[in-house]
């Protein structure tokens, strides 16, 4: 592929056909995001399972559910780089062009193209990054979004961190790793899981009643009482005072 002339293409194939190739891509990053949250799982998808319109990514580093009814079109993009390495990306989109989730090929262009070579595509205009309209992110020591994660880490409690957006749910489970505040974000970065939460993005956590098994679920709420799609679930004692 001439990456300079053809950085972005819309594939002429149903999303299911493209999705079925994920195990052939090797190590990938599946990214789900909202305005103030980025949730990424990283590793090899060992297999895919289907139940009606639902598809499930299965692997040591992947636990996600995708509703095929929310996927309308697929775009591949070659514009992202890390140092000199191109990180090709698949965008699974709604009819409006809004991205439901993205898949980044971490093995490089050759394996990426080999996995998708059966699909023809048409060149489309490259993305133009919009000018930054919001103020730079800032993170206070008492940031609301940080508190339950700090509490769960201090309690050494295993919790589930989950991101739910229309058409996709992705989760991680375990002991909360080191939390790295940087660049105005709460960051959890491990070999197979990244969470980036903008400082000030969470204005409250809506806490459920305690379930029969002793667990609670916290829902991250942003400005305007909007759910950010970020959920924490674990023992009621894990997240500090109610």
N, C-alpha and C positions, 0 to 999 in steps of 0.2 A: 504493500500500500504506500502511495505517496502521501505521507502524513502532513506535508505542508499544504497540499492542494485539497486534501480530503480528510480534514480533522474531525468531521462530524457527519454521521450518516443515519438516516432512518431506515431500519431494516424492513424488508417487505416479507415479513413472516409473522405468524401469530405469536403473541407473547409466550404461550405454552411451549411452542417448539424451541424458542430461544432458551427459556428457563430450563428445559430438559438437558441442556448442555452444561449446566453449572459444574457437575462432577468432573468434566473434562478440562476445566480451567486450572486445576491444581489449587494452589493456595490463593484464596480470594478474601476480600473484605466485603461484607454485606452491611450497608450503611442505611440507617433509618434516621430521619431528622425532623425536628420541628424548628420554629424560629430560634429557640433558646437551648435546644438539646440536640446533641449528636450521639447516636448509639451505634457502635460498630462491633461486629464479631469477625474474627480473622482465623482462617484455617481452611482445610480441605473439606468440601461437602462430600461425604462418603456415599450417600445415596439420597434419592428423593422418594417420597411416598405421597400418594394421592388418595383423597377421599372426596369424591364429587368435585366441587369447584375449589377445594382446599388442597394446597401443596405444602409439604413439610420438608424442610432441609434438615438432614440428620448427619451428625458428625461430632467428634469430641469438642469442637469449637463452634458448632452451629446448632441452634435450637430456634427455628423460626417457622411461622405459618403465614402463607400467602393466599389470599382469596383471588382466584383468577378473574372473577367478575369485575374487579377493580382495575384490571390491566387492559389497556387498549392498544398501546403502541410501544415500540422499543427503539431506542436511539443508542448508537455507540459513539463514543467520544475519545479522541486521542490527544487532547490538548493538555492534560495534566502531566507534570513531570516531578520526580524527586531527584534532585541533582541532574544527572544526564539521562536518567532512566524514565522512559514513557510509562505511565500507569494508565492503561486503557480502561475504559469504564462503560458499563451497560446501564442505561437508565430505563427502568420499567415505569411507564407513564400512564396517567389518566388521559381521557380524550382531550382535555384542555392543555395537555403538555406538562401538567404538574407531576413531579416525580413522586411515585409511591415509595420506591426504594432504589438504591444503586448497588451495583456489583463492580468492584475494582479488581482487575486481574493483576496479581502481584508477581506472577511468573514472567511477565514481559509480553511484548507484542506477538512474538512468534507463536507461543502456545495459545494465546488469546485468539489469534486469527485462525489457527488450525481448528480450534474448537467451533468456530463460527463460520467457517468457510462455505458451508452449504447455503448460507443466507445472502441473497442479493440485497443491495441497499441503494438509496439515492442520497447524494450529497445535500446537506442542508447548511444554512448559515451557522458559522461558529457562534458560541455564546459570547455575549458582551457583558462583562461584569458591571453591575450597576454601581454608581457612585455611592459611597457610604453615607447614609442619611442619619443613622443613629450614632449616639456618642460611643466612644470606645468603652468596652466592657470594664467594669471595676468590681472587685470582690472584697467585701468587708469580712473581718474575722468572724462576725456573728451572722454571716449570710444565712438566710433561711434555708436555701437549698442544700447547704453544707451540713447542717446540724444532724439530721437523722443518719447520714452516712458516717459522720464522725462517731456518733453514739454506737452504731452497730459495729464499727471497727474496734472501739474501746471495749465493747461487750464480748468481742470475739465470737459473734453470732453468725451463723450461716444465714444468708438472706438471698432472695431472688430480686434482681433488678430487671425490670421489663419495660419495653417501649411498645406502645400500641398506637398505631395510626390507621386510618381507613385503608383496609386491604392488606395490612401487614402487622404481625406481632413478632417481636424478637426478644429473647431473654438470656440472662446469665445467672448462675447460681454459685454461691460459695462464700468464703470469708472475705470481707471487704479488704481489698489490697490497699497499699499506701495511697493516700490522697494527695495530689500535687496541685496546689493553687498556683496558677500562672496565667499571665496575659488576661487577667480578669475572669478566668474560668475555674470552676472546680473540675479537675481532671483525674480520672482513674485510667491508668495505662498499663496493661499487661500484654503478654505475647498474643493473647487471643481475644481480648476485650478492651475496648476504649469507650469511655463515657466522658463527654465534654458538656458541662452545664454552665451557662452564662451567669455570671454574678448578677444578682438582682432579678433573674428570670423567674424564680419561684418566690411568690409572695406568701404562700401558705401551703401546708400539707393537710389534706382532708383525710382523716383517720377513720377506718372502719371499726365496728364493734369487734370484740375478741371472738374468734371462731371457736368451734368445739375443740379443735386441735391446739388451741392456745396461740394462734397466729393472728396478726392484723395486717391490713393492707393500707399503705399510704399513697395518696394520689397527689402529684405535684400540680399546684394551681398557680397560674400566672396572672398578670394584670387583667382586670375585667372579669375575674372569676372564671378564666378559661383554663380548661385542663390542658396540660402540656403533653399528655400521653405517656408520662413517666410514672412508673409505679414501683414501690418497694414493698416487699412482702416477707415476713419473718416472725419470730417469736415476739409476743407483745412487749417483752422486757428489752428488746434489742434497740429500740429507737428512742429511748429516754422517756421522760414524762409525757403523758397524753395531753 
